Amino acid sequence: MFTSEKGVVEEWLSEFKTLPETSLPNYATNLKDKSSLVSSLYKVIQEPQRNS
């Protein structure tokens, strides 16, 4: 399950990196509507980091 949450977060980060700076406020405002992203972020942040 953790792998799918990590994928959601990675997809969001990729999308976020391509945004022009002028779009960031609008994008941030709409994050509250992305419940799967918010849930995934919490799970990824809380997961202990593993050394590879």
DSSP file (Angstrom, degrees, kcal/mol; ACC not computed):
  #  RESIDUE AA STRUCTURE BP1 BP2  ACC     N-H-->O    O-->H-N    N-H-->O    O-->H-N    TCO  KAPPA ALPHA  PHI   PSI    X-CA   Y-CA   Z-CA
    1    1 A M    >>        0   0    0      0, 0.0     4,-1.6     0, 0.0     3,-0.5   0.000 360.0 360.0 360.0 -39.0    0.0    0.0    0.0
    2    2 A F  H 3>  +     0   0    0      1,-0.2     4,-2.6     2,-0.2     5,-0.2   0.855 360.0  61.2 -58.8 -34.7    2.8    2.4    0.8
    3    3 A T  H 3> S+     0   0    0      1,-0.2     4,-2.0     2,-0.2    -1,-0.2   0.896 103.1  49.0 -60.5 -41.5    4.1    2.1   -2.7
    4    4 A S  H <> S+     0   0    0     -3,-0.5     4,-1.9     2,-0.2    -1,-0.2   0.887 111.4  49.5 -67.7 -37.3    0.9    3.5   -4.2
    5    5 A E  H  X S+     0   0    0     -4,-1.6     4,-2.2     2,-0.2    -2,-0.2   0.908 109.8  51.1 -66.4 -40.6    0.9    6.5   -1.7
    6    6 A K  H  X S+     0   0    0     -4,-2.6     4,-2.7     1,-0.2    -2,-0.2   0.892 108.3  53.2 -62.4 -38.5    4.5    7.2   -2.6
    7    7 A G  H  X S+     0   0    0     -4,-2.0     4,-2.4     2,-0.2    -1,-0.2   0.894 107.0  51.1 -62.7 -40.9    3.5    7.2   -6.3
    8    8 A V  H  X S+     0   0    0     -4,-1.9     4,-2.1     2,-0.2    -2,-0.2   0.920 112.9  46.0 -61.7 -44.2    0.7    9.7   -5.6
    9    9 A V  H  X S+     0   0    0     -4,-2.2     4,-2.6     2,-0.2    -2,-0.2   0.912 112.1  50.3 -67.0 -42.7    3.2   12.0   -3.8
   10   10 A E  H  X S+     0   0    0     -4,-2.7     4,-2.2     2,-0.2    -2,-0.2   0.897 110.4  50.2 -63.0 -39.8    5.9   11.6   -6.6
   11   11 A E  H  X S+     0   0    0     -4,-2.4     4,-2.2     2,-0.2    -1,-0.2   0.922 111.1  49.0 -62.9 -43.8    3.3   12.5   -9.2
   12   12 A W  H  X S+     0   0    0     -4,-2.1     4,-2.9     1,-0.2    -2,-0.2   0.914 110.3  50.7 -62.2 -43.7    2.3   15.6   -7.3
   13   13 A L  H  X S+     0   0    0     -4,-2.6     4,-2.3     1,-0.2    -1,-0.2   0.895 109.7  50.6 -62.6 -39.5    5.9   16.7   -6.9
   14   14 A S  H  X S+     0   0    0     -4,-2.2     4,-0.8     2,-0.2    -1,-0.2   0.917 113.2  45.5 -63.1 -43.2    6.5   16.3  -10.6
   15   15 A E  H >< S+     0   0    0     -4,-2.2     3,-0.7     1,-0.2     4,-0.4   0.921 112.4  51.4 -64.2 -44.7    3.4   18.3  -11.4
   16   16 A F  H >< S+     0   0    0     -4,-2.9     3,-1.2     1,-0.2    -2,-0.2   0.876 103.6  58.4 -61.9 -39.8    4.4   21.0   -8.8
   17   17 A K  H 3< S+     0   0    0     -4,-2.3    -1,-0.2     1,-0.3    -2,-0.2   0.769 103.9  52.6 -63.3 -26.4    7.9   21.3  -10.2
   18   18 A T  T << S+     0   0    0     -4,-0.8    -1,-0.3    -3,-0.7    -2,-0.2   0.540  85.1 107.7 -89.5  -6.2    6.6   22.3  -13.6
   19   19 A L  S <  S-     0   0    0     -3,-1.2     2,-0.1    -4,-0.4     5,-0.1  -0.470  72.5-119.9 -74.9 139.4    4.3   25.1  -12.5
   20   20 A P    >>  -     0   0    0      0, 0.0     3,-2.0     0, 0.0     4,-0.6  -0.473  29.7-111.4 -70.2 152.1    5.3   28.7  -13.1
   21   21 A E  G >4 S+     0   0    0      1,-0.3     3,-1.1     2,-0.2    -2,-0.1   0.818 116.1  61.9 -56.1 -33.4    5.7   30.7   -9.9
   22   22 A T  G 34 S+     0   0    0      1,-0.2     4,-0.3     2,-0.1    -1,-0.3   0.709 101.4  53.7 -68.0 -18.9    2.5   32.8  -10.7
   23   23 A S  G <> S+     0   0    0     -3,-2.0     4,-2.3     1,-0.2    -1,-0.2   0.593  84.2  88.1 -89.6 -11.9    0.4   29.6  -10.6
   24   24 A L  H <X S+     0   0    0     -3,-1.1     4,-2.9    -4,-0.6     5,-0.2   0.887  83.2  52.4 -60.3 -44.7    1.5   28.5   -7.1
   25   25 A P  H  > S+     0   0    0      0, 0.0     4,-2.0     0, 0.0    -1,-0.2   0.933 113.8  44.2 -58.9 -44.1   -1.0   30.4   -5.0
   26   26 A N  H  > S+     0   0    0     -4,-0.3     4,-1.6     2,-0.2    -2,-0.2   0.917 114.3  49.9 -63.4 -43.8   -3.9   29.0   -7.0
   27   27 A Y  H  X S+     0   0    0     -4,-2.3     4,-0.6     1,-0.2    -1,-0.2   0.917 110.5  49.5 -62.0 -44.9   -2.4   25.5   -7.0
   28   28 A A  H >< S+     0   0    0     -4,-2.9     3,-0.9     1,-0.2     4,-0.4   0.882 107.6  54.9 -63.4 -38.7   -1.9   25.7   -3.2
   29   29 A T  H >< S+     0   0    0     -4,-2.0     3,-0.6    -5,-0.2    -1,-0.2   0.862 108.0  49.7 -62.2 -36.0   -5.5   26.8   -2.7
   30   30 A N  H >< S+     0   0    0     -4,-1.6     3,-1.6     1,-0.2     4,-0.3   0.543  85.3  88.2 -83.2  -7.0   -6.8   23.8   -4.6
   31   31 A L  G X< S+     0   0    0     -3,-0.9     3,-2.1    -4,-0.6     7,-0.3   0.838  76.3  67.4 -60.8 -32.0   -4.7   21.2   -2.7
   32   32 A K  G <  S+     0   0    0     -3,-0.6    -1,-0.3    -4,-0.4    -2,-0.1   0.755  95.4  57.6 -61.0 -22.3   -7.5   20.9   -0.1
   33   33 A D  G <  S+     0   0    0     -3,-1.6     2,-1.1     1,-0.2    -1,-0.3   0.546  88.1  79.6 -83.9  -7.5   -9.6   19.3   -2.8
   34   34 A K    <>  +     0   0    0     -3,-2.1     4,-2.2    -4,-0.3     3,-0.5  -0.616  54.4 166.0-100.7  73.9   -7.1   16.5   -3.4
   35   35 A S  H  > S+     0   0    0     -2,-1.1     4,-2.5     1,-0.2     5,-0.2   0.835  72.7  55.2 -62.6 -34.5   -7.9   14.3   -0.4
   36   36 A S  H  > S+     0   0    0      2,-0.2     4,-2.1    -3,-0.2    -1,-0.2   0.874 109.4  48.5 -67.5 -34.1   -6.0   11.3   -1.8
   37   37 A L  H  > S+     0   0    0     -3,-0.5     4,-3.0     2,-0.2    -2,-0.2   0.939 111.4  48.6 -68.0 -46.7   -2.8   13.5   -2.0
   38   38 A V  H  X S+     0   0    0     -4,-2.2     4,-2.0    -7,-0.3    -2,-0.2   0.928 113.7  46.9 -59.8 -46.1   -3.3   14.9    1.5
   39   39 A S  H  X S+     0   0    0     -4,-2.5     4,-2.0     1,-0.2    -1,-0.2   0.914 113.5  48.6 -61.1 -44.1   -3.8   11.4    2.9
   40   40 A S  H  X S+     0   0    0     -4,-2.1     4,-2.8    -5,-0.2     5,-0.2   0.890 107.8  54.7 -65.3 -40.1   -0.8   10.0    1.0
   41   41 A L  H  X S+     0   0    0     -4,-3.0     4,-2.7     1,-0.2     5,-0.2   0.932 108.3  48.9 -59.4 -45.7    1.4   12.9    2.1
   42   42 A Y  H  X S+     0   0    0     -4,-2.0     4,-2.1     1,-0.2    -1,-0.2   0.918 113.0  47.3 -60.2 -43.5    0.7   12.1    5.8
   43   43 A K  H  X S+     0   0    0     -4,-2.0     4,-1.3     2,-0.2    -2,-0.2   0.909 113.6  46.8 -66.4 -42.0    1.4    8.4    5.3
   44   44 A V  H  < S+     0   0    0     -4,-2.8     3,-0.2     1,-0.2    -2,-0.2   0.913 113.3  48.9 -66.7 -42.1    4.7    9.1    3.4
   45   45 A I  H  < S+     0   0    0     -4,-2.7    -1,-0.2    -5,-0.2    -2,-0.2   0.886 113.5  46.7 -64.3 -38.9    5.9   11.6    6.0
   46   46 A Q  H  < S+     0   0    0     -4,-2.1    -1,-0.2    -5,-0.2    -2,-0.2   0.693  89.1 100.9 -79.0 -18.6    5.0    9.3    8.9
   47   47 A E  S  < S-     0   0    0     -4,-1.3     3,-0.1    -3,-0.2     2,-0.1  -0.495  83.3-113.4 -69.0 128.4    6.7    6.3    7.3
   48   48 A P        -     0   0    0      0, 0.0     2,-0.2     0, 0.0    -1,-0.1  -0.381  35.2-111.5 -60.8 138.7   10.2    5.6    8.8
   49   49 A Q        -     0   0    0     -4,-0.1     2,-0.4    -2,-0.1    -4,-0.0  -0.509  27.9-147.3 -73.9 138.0   12.9    6.2    6.3
   50   50 A R        -     0   0    0     -2,-0.2     2,-0.4    -3,-0.1    -1,-0.0  -0.891  13.0-126.6-106.7 135.7   14.8    3.1    5.1
   51   51 A N              0   0    0     -2,-0.4     0, 0.0     1,-0.1     0, 0.0  -0.673 360.0 360.0 -79.5 130.9   18.4    3.3    4.2
   52   52 A S              0   0    0     -2,-0.4    -1,-0.1     0, 0.0    -2,-0.0   0.416 360.0 360.0 -99.3 360.0   19.0    1.8    0.7
